[in-house]
């Protein structure tokens, strides 16, 4: 069996098993419909609540079960990474941030705080609203970093448009933020932009100064 077909069957089985306690004999058909619409379990776990309800024909019980599974997966990642070195390129981190930020109707700024060795301390949403509001949160982030005794930071924010690329405003705001971080002897590890089912790394794309 081709690897792609084998992966599709595994995803169908996993999703059907998740839905079976609610849908019984209809679980596999519903799982197949969801996968046909969204393409993968990963995509299903990051779509908006509205899109999920629409795909399920308003079946709130199933939608809420999937949303609960999403929260459980996020909590599992936080538990797994606690005290470990955070890799900004880790697919698990991208998935976690997609669950947190994708499909929001407003921009949200999320920060991961790490110690001097890059080990996870905590992650928090710092702000939500327009881009202009987000760009003014440097003082809030710095204060929280000192409270947590953090030395390294990963910023992440979403683009409600779904376009996962750094805008001119993103580049300018990040450059200003990076200057402040260096002056305070902290380190900006990366700035991730969430959209279109992926995380765009400003570090990987050489948009950070250091």
N, C-alpha and C positions, 0 to 999 in steps of 0.2 A: 504494500500500500504506500503511495507517495506520502512523504512527510506532511505536506499541506493537508491532505485528506485525513491523515491520522490525527493531526492537531484539531481539525474541525470536529471530528467524532469525539475526541476527548472533551472539548469545550461543550459540545451538546450534552454529553453525559453528566458533566459537572453541573451545568445549569439546570438540567432536568431534575437531578437529584435535589437541588436546592428548592425547586418549585413543587416537587411531588407532594410534600405534606399539605400543601394548600390546594393544588389542582388535581391531585390523584392521577388518573389515567390520561388526563389532558396535558400533563406536565411536559412531555417530550414535544408535542406539537407547538405549545406555547414557547418553549425554549428555542425550537427551530425558527419560529417566526421572529423572535427577538434577535437571534443571530443573523438572520437574513436581512433584517432592517438595519442593525447597527454594526455588524461585521465581526465582533469579537466580544468576549466577556469583559475585557479591559474597557472597550468602548461603552458597553452597557453600564459599567460601574462608574462612569464619569459623565453620563448624559444628565441633563437637567431633570428635575422632578416632573416638570410639565411634559417634557418629551417622553418620559417613561410612562406617565399616566396615559398619554395619547396613544402610545404604542400598544398598551394593554387594554385599550378600549374602556378606560376608566376603572379598571379592576384595582381598587385601592389596596386590597389586602396583599396582592402580589407585589404591587409597586412598593408598598411600605416594607415588605420582606426584603426586597432587593436593596432599598435604601438603608435598612438596618444592617444588611450584609456589608454594605459600603462602609458604614461607620465602624463595624467590627474589624474590617481589613485595615482601616486607618489606625485604629487603636492597636492592632497587632504590629503594624510597622513601628509605631512609637515605642512599644514595649521592646521590640526586637533591637531597635537602634539605640535605646537609652544607654548611655555610657560608652558607646562605640564611636569610632572615627566615622565621620560623615563624609561620603564621597558625593560631590555635586553631580557626578555623572552616573550615579547608581540608578538603574531603572526603577527600583523600588521607591526611591525618593521622588522621581518624576510622577509615578503613579499616585503616590500620596498627595502630592501637590495638585495633581489633576483633580482628585477627589475633593480637595479643599477649595480650589479656585475656578476650575473650568465651568463655563456656562452661567457664571454670575452675571447679573444685569448691570453691575457697577464694577469699577476697578477696586481690587482688594490688594493690600500690601501685607505680605506674610514674611516673617523673619525667623530664621533658624539660628539659634545662639549656640556657640561651641566654646570649649575651653582652649587653652594654648596648644594642646595636642590635637585639636580638631574633633574632640569627642563631644557628642550631643549633650546639651544641657536642657534645652527647652525650645519649643517653637510656638509662635504666637501671631495672631493677626494684629497688626499695628494700626491699620486704618482702612477705611472704605469710603468711596466717593469718587469725585472727579479726579483727573490727573493732577490738576493744580493743587488739590488738597493733599494728595499723596506725596507730592514733591516737597512738602513742607514738614515732613515728619522726622527729619534728621535728629533733632533734639530729643524727641521721644525715644527713638531707637538707641541713641547713645546713653540716655539715662537708664533704660532697661538693661543694656549691656553691662553697665557698671553695677547695677543692682544684682545681676546674675553672675558677676565676675567672669563675664565672657570675654574672650580675646579674638574670636573669629566669628564672622557672620556670613550667612547666605541670604540674600534678598530674593523674593519671588513675588511677582504680581501678574495678574491676568489682563488680557485685552478682551473686553466684552465683544469686540468685533470678531474674535476667534483667530485673528492674524498673529501668529507666533513669530514676530520679528521685532527687533529693537527699533523704535521710532527715533526721530531726531531728538524729541523731548526726553525719551528714555536715556539716550546716550549722554545728553547734557546733564540731566539730573544725577545720573550715576557717577559721572566724572566729578561733579561737585561733592557728592557724598563720599566718594573715594578719597578725595583730598582731606576731608574732615577726619575720616577714619585713620588715615596715615598720621595726621597731626596728633591724634590721641593714642597712637601706637597700638591700634587694632588692625585687623586684616579683613578686607572684603574678599571672601573666597570666590564668590560668583554672584551674578544676578540672573535669575532664571525668569523667562517670560512664558507664561502659560497660555496656550490656545491651540485650536485645531488638533487636539488629541496629543500634543507633545509639549516638551519643555525646551525652549530655545536658550542656549547658554551664551551669555555675553563673554564669558571667559574663553570658551572654546572658539568663539568667533573673533577673538582678539580685540574685543571692544573695551577691555579693562586696561588701565595704565600699568599696573604692576602684577 
